[in-house]
Amino acid sequence: MYYICNHFNFLFMSNSLKPEYIFETSWEVCNMVGGIYTVLSTRAATLQKSHPDKLIFIGPDVWLEQKNQLFEEIPDLYPGWKEFTEDKYKLKIRVGRWDIPGKPIAVLVDFMPLMACKNEIYGQVWEQVGVNSIAAYGDYDESSMFGYATGMIIESYYRFFGLTDNNQVIAHFNEWMTTFGAFYIQKQLPSVATIFTTHATSIGRSIAGNHKPLYDYLNEYNGDQMAYELNMVSKHSTEEIAAHTVDCFTTVSEITSLECEQLLDKKPDVVTPNGFEDDFVPKGKQFNVKRQEARQTLKKVAERLLGYSLTDEALFVGTAGRYEYKNKGIDTFIESLKQLASQPDLSKEIVAFLMVPAHIKGFRTDLASVLSNPASTLYSWNRFTTHELYDYYNDSIMSAIHWYHFTNQKLKQ
């Protein structure tokens, strides 16, 4: 297991270069989507200790007026700054703390107002650095406008609190979704150092996700060519240009470094191994207590969903992470379950959990009802999902479940 590699103390070894302020931006700040959330949230305590309240995370306000369970809003934390940002930059922000160890300052921004002027922003960034947004589709618009908004928030903080060139400030941007923030800072605050980290290249993800052998033929791929072939031109363009223009380009492993060098035509300046603090793992006897509590919770939900009791000896296995069906090995996981279920001498009861953030409407109210009322029974064809999907029949996991003829019916003894 890797433990935290403090990006900033690692990159800036001498005291004269150690940053005074750190701005860290990611789509996963106060927004649990995948592994980047774990990386950022579990090293926050270390950075908060070394840079108390001068470590500021910026994330998307995807919850808007709703309660975000991962965020504690503190309206009077920075008196006047919120109003200054709304008045001068026309952006609404919420200021508070990320509810994780270390309780770092977090700023959530509603970036949607920028959607009205996205074409102008794309034009400016094209003229500035040459990012090709003309082929944009899907989540590119929202991601780019969020990234641009993070740059505006950093500038707003810088101006409001009177920072100058004498203050050593860095802005760290994670993944292609935040690159427009780096471009904004390079233009508006050139004295602020910019770091861009890719945790996996967007075109590499696409190559692998389209069932092409990424690493077997890595040296044969051309990133720009593959971007055109796989309709990834805009995402690849913004990531590639960010890698070449920021002050420091980093990635999280040696193999991803090779991927960057081949597909982005840029060798990372530094490789900072991904890892996490393990302080969230219960210690000693408390570990067994928490483990048993978690097992009982999973067992209760599974029994109410399945409609029958599970044995105390049932084996629970699971996988979790970002919903990338092939890249995260979900396809292999489900296929292995089918092969296991086909074994004639299999006698142990096994329950598999796939915990991924899918396109959902919300939790299932019928399941919630039977969980709160043990005397009731769940009557539904759906014995698979705890939440309501928008499109069951085009969901990759549901399609695989039906393809392999899993029914979740109780087996006859």
Stockholm file with secondary structure:
# STOCKHOLM 1.0

chainA/1-413         MYYICNHFNFLFMSNSLKPEYIFETSWEVCNMVGGIYTVLSTRAATLQKSHPDKLIFIGPDVWLEQKNQLFEEIPDLYPGWKEFTEDKYKLKIRVGRWDIPGKPIAVLVDFMPLMACKNEIYGQVWEQVGVNSIAAYGDYDESSMFGYATGMIIESYYRFFGLTDNNQVIAHFNEWMTTFGAFYIQKQLPSVATIFTTHATSIGRSIAGNHKPLYDYLNEYNGDQMAYELNMVSKHSTEEIAAHTVDCFTTVSEITSLECEQLLDKKPDVVTPNGFEDDFVPKGKQFNVKRQEARQTLKKVAERLLGYSLTDEALFVGTAGRYEYKNKGIDTFIESLKQLASQPDLSKEIVAFLMVPAHIKGFRTDLASVLSNPASTLYSWNRFTTHELYDYYNDSIMSAIHWYHFTNQKLKQ
#=GR chainA/1-413 SS CCCCCCHHHHHCCSGGGSCSEEEEECTTTTCCCSHHHHHHHHHHHHHHHHSTTTEEEEEECTTTTSCCTTEEECTTSSTTHHHHHHHHHCCEEEEEEESSTTCCEEEEEECGGGGGGHHHHHHHHHHHHCCCCTTCCTTHHHHHHHHHHHHHHHHHHHHHTTCCTTSCEEEEEESGGGHHHHHHHHHHCTTSEEEEEESSCHHHHHHHHTTCCTTTTGGGCCHHHHHHHTTCHHHHHHHHHHHHHSSEEEESSHHHHHHHHHHTSCCCSEECCCCCCCTTSCCTHHHHHHHHHHHHHHHHHHHHHHTSCCCTTCEEEEEESSCCTTTTTHHHHHHHHHHHHTCTTCCSCEEEEEECCCSEEEECHHHHHHHHCTTSCCCCSCCSCSEEESCGGGCHHHHHHHHTTCCCCCCCC
#=GC SS_cons         CCCCCCHHHHHCCSGGGSCSEEEEECTTTTCCCSHHHHHHHHHHHHHHHHSTTTEEEEEECTTTTSCCTTEEECTTSSTTHHHHHHHHHCCEEEEEEESSTTCCEEEEEECGGGGGGHHHHHHHHHHHHCCCCTTCCTTHHHHHHHHHHHHHHHHHHHHHTTCCTTSCEEEEEESGGGHHHHHHHHHHCTTSEEEEEESSCHHHHHHHHTTCCTTTTGGGCCHHHHHHHTTCHHHHHHHHHHHHHSSEEEESSHHHHHHHHHHTSCCCSEECCCCCCCTTSCCTHHHHHHHHHHHHHHHHHHHHHHTSCCCTTCEEEEEESSCCTTTTTHHHHHHHHHHHHTCTTCCSCEEEEEECCCSEEEECHHHHHHHHCTTSCCCCSCCSCSEEESCGGGCHHHHHHHHTTCCCCCCCC
//
